[in-house]
């Protein structure tokens, strides 16, 4: 799964343990194929640097995000998360269905353990 330069270090440090991704309707499958473990990448075309473990997926409306979930998303508040969503996806529809992916731990690959940020130069 690809994360932005701002959020990738939070995934690597364990400060981000949840992410939301857009769906295109309640009955459509989540565009993120996650079952148990997934690779963590610091941007498009970058090699994965870690694995998120014990991942689960649920579906909910974007507007259902709580303050606690926003913090698990790596943002200080729900309002900051929604502002970030606008920037990343170009708009905000609180009724939009999203996939919510949660994970317990991140296992950093041996090649990347010395790189504190996890972002390759």
ABEGO torsion letter per residue (X at the ends): XBBBAAAAAAAAAGABABBBBBBAEAABBBABBBBGBBBBBAEBGBBBABBBBGBBBBBBBAAABBAAAAAAAGBABAAAAAAAAAAAAGEBBAABBBBBBBBABBBBBAAAAABAAGBBX
